[in-house]
Amino acid sequence: MKQLKMLSLGLLCTAMSAQADEFSLGVGAMVTASPYVETQARVLPVPVLGYEGDHGYFRGLAGGVYLWNDARHTLSVNAYYLPLQYDPDDSDNDAMKRLDKRRSTLMAGMGYRYKHPVWGHLRLEISGDTLNNSNGILGDMGYLYPITLGAWRLAPGAGVTWTSGNHNDYYYGISASESARSGLAQYQPGSSWTPYVEMSVNYRFNENWRAFFIARGIALSSEVRNSPMVSDDVSGMLMTGASYVF
């Protein structure tokens, strides 16, 4: 498992979905390992605050307002935290220590979901960096097949993520000044397409207590793999936690 390239808003929303006018509170942990050369894995505590209403929602690291929400269609304006980052102090490689820091950011955009009771769910999202860190844009198209088995709710899925050149350049590019300091080759990646598979699992212990597990695995695009900063070919994340529903 390697560094999370894009923590999908849709993945979180699927795993932490709730009934209308329902509040939940809990705690979770997210594990990401870095694709960057000689950089250690990160474990992040994640507050689990959930709300589902007729006009909006908040689920973990994501929130939004519904523009259209019925049994089949959901159109929303969304915002979510993207935890991807690089700190030179975290690397054990001398050249990597001479690079600039890459910061995590807040993404915002729009999402659409079509929900069919037999054939599953189609998910479309587009979002942009709101903090001017990368000025990047992320797009996502995914398919989910929710399955309910008693107290269990599973949602396997697959899809593809598009990342703009600005996003890839900020997180994986090496500028001329960085190249001069570090000795690493200058590198400017373009936009890329990345396929992925995912799984989210919910378990309801009783009317109030629930647990969830989220996993995603992707194959890094050649634009990312070819960066002198990167040492791995695949990426992924794990997140798990529990919550109390009021």
C-alpha positions in Angstrom: 0.0 0.0 0.0 1.4 3.4 -1.0 0.6 7.1 -0.6 -3.0 8.1 -1.2 -3.1 10.0 -4.5 -6.7 11.2 -4.2 -8.9 10.6 -1.2 -12.2 10.4 -3.0 -15.1 12.4 -1.7 -17.4 9.6 -3.1 -15.5 6.9 -1.2 -16.0 8.6 2.1 -19.6 9.4 1.4 -20.4 5.8 0.5 -18.8 4.4 3.6 -20.2 6.9 6.0 -23.7 7.4 4.6 -26.6 7.9 7.0 -30.4 8.2 7.0 -32.1 11.5 6.6 -31.9 13.9 9.6 -29.4 11.6 11.3 -26.3 12.7 13.3 -23.3 10.6 14.2 -20.1 11.2 16.2 -17.0 9.0 16.5 -13.3 8.6 15.8 -11.3 6.9 13.1 -7.7 6.6 11.7 -6.4 6.8 8.2 -3.2 5.1 7.1 -1.2 6.3 4.1 2.2 5.2 2.9 4.4 7.5 0.8 5.4 7.0 -2.8 8.2 9.5 -2.2 11.8 8.2 -2.0 12.7 6.9 1.5 9.7 8.5 3.2 7.8 6.8 5.9 4.1 6.0 6.2 1.7 8.3 8.0 -1.1 7.5 10.4 -3.6 10.3 10.8 -6.4 10.5 13.4 -9.7 11.4 11.8 -12.8 12.9 13.6 -16.0 11.1 12.5 -18.7 13.8 12.4 -21.7 12.9 10.3 -25.0 14.5 9.3 -27.5 13.7 6.6 -30.3 16.2 5.8 -32.6 17.0 3.0 -30.5 19.9 1.8 -26.9 18.9 2.8 -24.5 16.5 4.5 -21.3 16.3 6.4 -19.4 13.0 6.5 -15.9 12.7 8.0 -13.6 14.8 5.8 -16.3 15.9 3.3 -19.4 18.1 3.3 -21.8 19.5 0.8 -25.1 21.1 -0.2 -27.6 19.3 -2.4 -28.9 21.1 -5.5 -30.9 18.0 -6.5 -31.6 15.0 -4.3 -34.2 12.3 -4.9 -34.4 8.5 -5.1 -32.4 8.3 -8.3 -30.3 11.5 -8.7 -28.1 13.5 -6.4 -26.3 16.7 -7.5 -24.3 18.6 -4.9 -21.7 21.3 -4.3 -18.9 19.6 -2.2 -15.8 20.3 -0.3 -13.3 17.9 1.2 -9.8 17.7 2.7 -7.0 16.2 0.5 -4.3 14.9 2.8 -1.6 14.4 0.1 1.6 16.2 1.2 5.4 16.0 1.3 7.6 17.2 4.1 11.4 17.2 3.3 12.1 16.4 6.9 10.2 13.1 6.6 12.6 11.7 4.0 15.8 9.8 4.8 17.3 10.7 1.4 19.7 13.6 1.3 18.6 14.8 -2.1 14.9 14.6 -1.2 15.6 16.7 2.0 16.6 19.6 -0.3 13.2 19.8 -2.1 10.4 22.2 -1.2 7.4 21.2 1.0 4.2 20.1 -0.7 1.1 20.9 1.4 -2.3 19.2 1.8 -5.3 21.3 0.7 -9.0 21.8 0.7 -10.8 20.8 -2.5 -14.2 22.0 -3.6 -16.4 21.3 -6.6 -19.5 19.4 -7.8 -20.6 15.8 -7.7 -23.4 13.8 -9.3 -24.6 10.4 -8.5 -27.2 8.2 -10.3 -28.6 5.4 -8.1 -30.2 2.4 -9.7 -31.8 -0.2 -7.3 -30.5 -3.1 -9.4 -27.5 -2.0 -11.5 -25.7 0.1 -8.8 -24.5 3.6 -8.6 -22.6 5.9 -11.1 -20.5 8.6 -9.5 -19.1 11.7 -11.2 -17.0 14.4 -9.4 -14.9 17.4 -10.3 -13.0 19.6 -7.8 -10.3 22.2 -7.6 -7.7 23.4 -5.1 -9.2 26.2 -3.1 -6.0 27.2 -1.2 -3.8 27.9 -4.2 -1.3 25.3 -3.2 -1.3 23.4 -6.5 -4.1 25.2 -8.4 -4.9 21.7 -9.6 -8.1 20.1 -10.7 -9.2 16.5 -10.0 -11.9 14.6 -11.8 -13.4 11.2 -10.9 -15.8 8.7 -12.5 -16.7 5.6 -10.5 -19.1 2.7 -10.4 -20.3 1.2 -7.1 -22.5 -1.8 -6.4 -23.9 -1.5 -2.8 -24.8 -4.8 -1.1 -26.8 -5.2 2.1 -26.4 -8.4 4.1 -28.2 -8.1 7.4 -26.2 -5.7 9.6 -23.5 -5.5 6.9 -23.4 -2.9 4.0 -20.7 -3.4 1.4 -19.9 -1.2 -1.6 -17.2 -2.6 -4.0 -16.4 -0.3 -6.8 -13.9 0.8 -9.5 -13.2 3.9 -11.5 -10.7 6.3 -13.0 -9.3 9.6 -11.7 -8.1 12.4 -13.9 -5.5 14.8 -12.4 -4.4 18.1 -14.0 -0.9 18.9 -14.9 -0.8 21.6 -12.2 -1.7 19.0 -9.5 0.9 16.5 -10.7 3.6 19.2 -11.1 3.0 20.5 -7.6 3.1 17.1 -5.8 5.6 15.3 -8.1 7.4 17.9 -10.3 11.0 19.2 -9.6 11.7 22.8 -10.5 14.9 24.2 -11.8 15.9 25.6 -8.4 15.1 22.4 -6.7 17.1 20.5 -9.2 20.1 22.8 -8.6 19.9 22.3 -4.9 19.3 18.6 -4.8 21.0 17.2 -7.8 17.8 15.5 -8.9 16.7 15.9 -12.6 14.3 18.7 -13.3 10.8 17.3 -14.0 7.5 18.7 -15.1 4.7 16.1 -15.4 1.5 16.6 -17.4 -2.1 15.5 -16.7 -2.8 11.9 -16.2 -5.5 9.2 -15.9 -5.4 6.6 -13.0 -7.6 3.6 -12.6 -8.5 2.3 -9.1 -10.5 -0.2 -7.2 -12.2 0.4 -3.8 -14.2 -1.2 -1.1 -16.2 0.3 1.8 -17.8 -1.7 4.6 -20.3 -0.6 7.2 -21.4 -2.8 10.1 -24.3 -1.9 12.4 -23.9 -3.3 15.9 -27.3 -2.0 17.0 -29.5 1.1 16.5 -26.7 3.5 17.7 -23.2 1.9 17.2 -21.6 1.4 13.8 -18.1 0.6 12.5 -16.7 1.3 9.0 -13.7 0.3 6.9 -12.5 2.0 3.7 -9.8 0.8 1.3 -8.6 2.0 -2.1 -5.8 0.8 -4.4 -4.6 2.5 -7.6 -1.8 2.1 -10.1 0.2 5.3 -10.4 0.3 6.9 -13.8 3.5 7.1 -15.8 3.5 10.9 -15.3 3.8 10.2 -11.5 6.0 7.1 -11.7 8.6 8.8 -13.8 9.2 11.6 -11.2 12.6 11.4 -9.5 10.7 12.0 -6.3 8.8 8.7 -6.6 10.0 5.2 -5.9 6.8 3.1 -6.2 4.3 2.1 -8.9 1.1 1.7 -6.8 -0.8 3.7 -4.3 -3.5 3.2 -1.7 -5.1 4.1 1.6 -6.9 2.5 4.5 -9.4 4.2 6.9 -11.3 2.6 9.7 -13.3 3.9 12.7 -16.5 3.7 14.7 -19.4 6.1 15.4 -22.4 6.6 17.6 -25.7 7.6 15.9 -28.0 10.0 17.8 
